[in-house]
Amino acid sequence: MNTDAALVVLQSLINRMEVMAESAYRVEHDQSKNLLTYHNLLQRFIDHDQEIEFHQTEIASLKFPLKLAEVTQVDSKTSSAVQLADVMIGAAIEAATNLTGLRSGGLDPEAVMSLYADNQYIHLIPSIDFEEQRRFRQGTQASELIDYFSANCSGPRKS
């Protein structure tokens, strides 16, 4: 059994970028063994040209084909965009740890959060309010999406 949450995070990020992007876009990411683990799967998502949409929650859906056209890894020392993203995520993580009380001092969480629009947040905070989660996911196609990924995006890649 694999309990790696990275795929869920990547999928959430793709969902958010798909909503925000008006047309095709590409992503540059710093070189990482973690992302390299998902490179083939991401490429299969990008290459998947069947038109289909899955509603996962009351606010999230995933529609193929994706607008995402390319994901590349770069040396962060040579990419100012990746360096800026690293600074921004570092500030967001520090703000979140301060906001949740896991840490004190440092950046003011409210000041950092005010730099972002509400639609730029990806909420991945676990909830044990099962009734609320049931309502939030009612009528969605989350399990159908898993079955679809299994049938179309796993196993040997078809030429």
C-alpha positions in Angstrom: 0.0 0.0 0.0 1.3 3.5 -0.9 0.2 6.3 1.3 2.2 9.0 -0.5 0.1 12.1 -0.5 2.2 13.8 -3.3 -0.2 12.6 -6.1 -3.2 14.2 -4.3 -1.2 17.4 -3.9 -0.2 17.4 -7.6 -3.7 16.7 -8.7 -5.0 19.5 -6.5 -2.4 21.9 -8.0 -3.3 20.8 -11.6 -7.0 21.3 -10.8 -6.3 24.9 -9.5 -4.0 25.8 -12.4 -6.6 24.4 -14.9 -9.2 26.7 -13.5 -6.9 29.8 -13.5 -5.4 29.3 -16.9 -7.2 30.7 -19.9 -5.2 28.7 -22.4 -2.3 26.2 -22.7 0.4 26.6 -20.0 3.6 25.0 -19.0 5.1 24.4 -15.6 8.8 24.7 -14.6 9.7 23.0 -11.4 13.0 22.7 -9.6 14.9 19.4 -10.0 13.5 16.9 -7.5 13.5 13.1 -7.2 10.0 13.4 -5.8 8.6 15.0 -8.9 10.7 12.7 -11.1 8.7 9.9 -9.6 5.5 11.3 -11.1 7.0 12.4 -14.5 5.6 9.6 -16.5 2.2 9.9 -14.9 2.1 13.7 -15.5 3.1 13.1 -19.1 0.3 10.6 -19.5 -2.1 13.2 -18.1 -0.8 15.8 -20.6 -1.0 13.4 -23.5 -4.5 12.2 -22.7 -6.7 13.6 -25.4 -10.1 12.0 -24.6 -12.7 14.6 -23.7 -14.0 13.8 -20.2 -14.7 15.6 -16.9 -14.9 14.4 -13.4 -16.4 16.4 -10.5 -14.5 15.5 -7.4 -15.9 17.8 -4.8 -18.4 20.6 -4.7 -15.6 23.0 -5.8 -13.1 20.8 -7.8 -13.3 19.0 -11.1 -10.7 17.6 -13.5 -11.3 17.9 -17.3 -9.4 16.2 -20.0 -7.7 17.1 -22.2 -5.7 19.3 -19.9 -4.6 22.8 -20.7 -1.3 21.8 -19.1 1.1 21.3 -22.1 4.4 20.6 -20.4 6.2 20.0 -17.1 9.9 20.5 -17.0 12.5 20.3 -14.3 15.2 23.0 -14.2 18.1 23.9 -12.0 16.6 26.4 -9.5 20.0 28.3 -9.5 19.4 29.3 -13.1 15.6 30.0 -13.0 14.5 33.2 -11.3 10.9 32.0 -11.6 11.6 28.9 -9.6 13.6 30.9 -7.0 10.7 33.3 -6.6 8.3 30.4 -6.2 10.6 28.8 -3.6 10.5 32.1 -1.6 6.7 32.4 -1.9 6.1 28.8 -0.8 8.5 29.2 2.1 6.7 32.3 3.3 3.3 30.5 2.9 4.5 27.5 4.9 5.9 29.7 7.6 2.6 31.7 7.8 0.6 28.4 8.0 2.7 27.0 10.8 2.4 30.3 12.7 -1.4 30.4 12.0 -1.9 26.9 13.3 0.2 27.5 16.4 2.9 25.0 15.4 5.4 27.9 15.6 5.5 31.5 16.8 7.4 34.5 15.7 8.6 35.2 12.1 6.2 36.3 9.4 2.8 37.6 10.3 0.4 35.0 8.8 -2.4 37.6 8.1 0.1 39.8 6.2 1.3 36.9 4.1 -2.2 35.5 3.4 -3.4 39.0 2.3 -0.9 38.8 -0.6 -3.0 36.0 -2.2 -6.5 35.9 -3.6 -8.9 33.3 -2.2 -8.9 31.4 -5.5 -5.1 30.9 -5.2 -5.4 28.7 -2.1 -5.4 24.9 -2.2 -7.0 23.7 1.0 -5.5 20.4 2.0 -6.2 20.6 5.7 -7.5 17.3 6.8 -11.0 17.2 8.4 -12.5 14.6 10.6 -15.9 16.1 10.3 -17.2 13.2 8.4 -20.7 14.5 7.9 -19.3 17.7 6.4 -17.0 15.7 4.2 -19.9 13.5 3.1 -21.9 16.6 2.2 -18.9 18.2 0.4 -18.4 15.1 -1.8 -22.0 14.2 -2.3 -22.9 13.5 -5.9 -19.3 13.7 -7.0 -17.3 11.4 -9.3 -14.2 10.9 -7.1 -14.3 7.1 -7.2 -15.0 7.1 -10.9 -11.9 9.3 -11.4 -9.8 6.8 -9.6 -11.2 4.0 -11.8 -10.5 6.1 -14.9 -6.9 6.8 -13.9 -6.4 3.1 -13.2 -7.8 2.1 -16.6 -6.2 4.9 -18.7 -3.1 6.3 -16.9 -1.5 3.3 -15.1 0.5 0.3 -16.3 2.6 0.3 -19.4 2.2 3.3 -21.6 0.5 2.6 -24.9 2.3 3.9 -28.0 
